[in-house]
Amino acid sequence: MRSFRPFFVPVLILCAAEAGWAAAPRYQCWLLIDFDAASCSLCLEPLLAFCRALPAAVQEGRIMGIVVYGAPADPKEAGRKRKIMEAKWDGFQRAHGFRFPAVLDDGPVFRRWLDKGAARVLFFDGTARAVREFELPLPPGRFDEMLSLLLN
Amino acid sequence: MIKTRSALALAALILTAAAVRGAAQETIRSVTLEEVLSLGTLDDAAILQWTGVAAGPSGEIYVLDAMDYALKKFDASGRFLKKSGHQGAGPGEFLAPRVLAYSAGRLYVLDQSRLGILVFDAELRYKTALPFPSMLSMITEAGPGRLAVSGLSPVGQPARISILDGEGRLLGGFPFLDKVDFYLADSIAAAADAEGNFYLAFFFQDRLEKRAPDGKLLWRWSMGGPAAQEMDKIGAGGNEYLIPRKTFYKSAALDRRGHLLVLCGGQTKHPSRDVFVFDPAGVRKAVFMLPEPSHGIYVDEGGFLYARANEGLTVKKYRIVYR
């Protein structure tokens, strides 16, 4: 397991604040999504299945999406691209009946974790130590294990 | 009544033939697009990622939305009317909806992950799935109630276009490649004219063709330059494929004057935006640029062009102005 701590402690705090996590739960979960790959149906399908299966209790306070996309160099175009990604992510959630906090990210850091797949799930403990890392689609049994970590 | 219809059909045929002759003779100095309608905005998210578009005889617009797993209907003024479909493999459901065609009051959908052709009526009611033995990647109207389809063939095998009636019965067809040289070499977009000729645009080869209804090659065109295809390896653990990297052409459509419009891929100055305009004899008459990159173009019976904007959130409808 890679060590995320030096970089992720401040990022985790910022993201948790943005997500409205008041009291730190025992475990937190990030869902990294390569949203540029969402036009690939084979990539979209496991992501959608995962999001739909999340119980309300997880969506409301235990998971956060990091929606990763590539931004153009031109600042004006970059702003437009961000609006497009926001609209797509919001519409995607609305169309498929799920909603959890998410941040958009056009930087290279999270992009690196997505070199092997379009979506990954990362688990952090209360000290921002990464304790689990899964690629979607999850193997059998992993989803239940994940829920157990988040809800107990 | 029948005589009136016949007379109207004859008049339409004569007008079409005259327009096509006109297209062959005319000089085009420039082509511009005037936006007349826009469907889907950054605020309403009425469309998430459209893959196919088609227009009905009253100007109604049908949009296939891959990220919403739905077929959507808008009226001629762009007002959203209804949608149909969900994610799934049941009747009227979609797994990876990719291509849409309209013919004689019916909508035909190709789903990348489902065999056959899904059929809906003009009110988006699911009717049936027309069986087809292999996965299809292209469908286009080839006259009222007639469809031309093609799929992806294994390397080394010939590639064919099949002509079906609206019930899926095989009416004919022809091979357009004697042998598929590499995976996806037979990926094409196609358009059929009123005389039953076919225009083929190859996604991964520098090749445009016009073929007679019996498949005979009438002309072939290429933009030139390095045509060799570079391949990328994807997959792992024995399931490895070589897939082509370069996209030459992405889409083909005919306007009502008989011009062939071809959307180019990544090998021109403005990737996914440059559109070549050909006359029916295969002479390139003009090039114009879409305002934004698009995965495809569609031209309706009124001659209006549809293309993508906002990375799939928006369908733009344009009037094509030839000067």
HADDOCK unambig.tbl for C-alpha pairs under 7 A between the chains (distance, minus, plus):
assign (segid A and resid 41 and name CA) (segid B and resid 96 and name CA) 5.47 0.50 0.50
assign (segid A and resid 84 and name CA) (segid B and resid 42 and name CA) 6.25 0.50 0.50
assign (segid A and resid 84 and name CA) (segid B and resid 310 and name CA) 6.44 0.50 0.50
assign (segid A and resid 87 and name CA) (segid B and resid 42 and name CA) 5.44 0.50 0.50
assign (segid A and resid 87 and name CA) (segid B and resid 43 and name CA) 6.65 0.50 0.50
assign (segid A and resid 87 and name CA) (segid B and resid 45 and name CA) 6.23 0.50 0.50
assign (segid A and resid 88 and name CA) (segid B and resid 45 and name CA) 6.91 0.50 0.50
assign (segid A and resid 88 and name CA) (segid B and resid 48 and name CA) 5.81 0.50 0.50
assign (segid A and resid 91 and name CA) (segid B and resid 45 and name CA) 5.38 0.50 0.50
assign (segid A and resid 91 and name CA) (segid B and resid 48 and name CA) 6.58 0.50 0.50
assign (segid A and resid 92 and name CA) (segid B and resid 48 and name CA) 6.98 0.50 0.50
assign (segid A and resid 95 and name CA) (segid B and resid 68 and name CA) 6.33 0.50 0.50
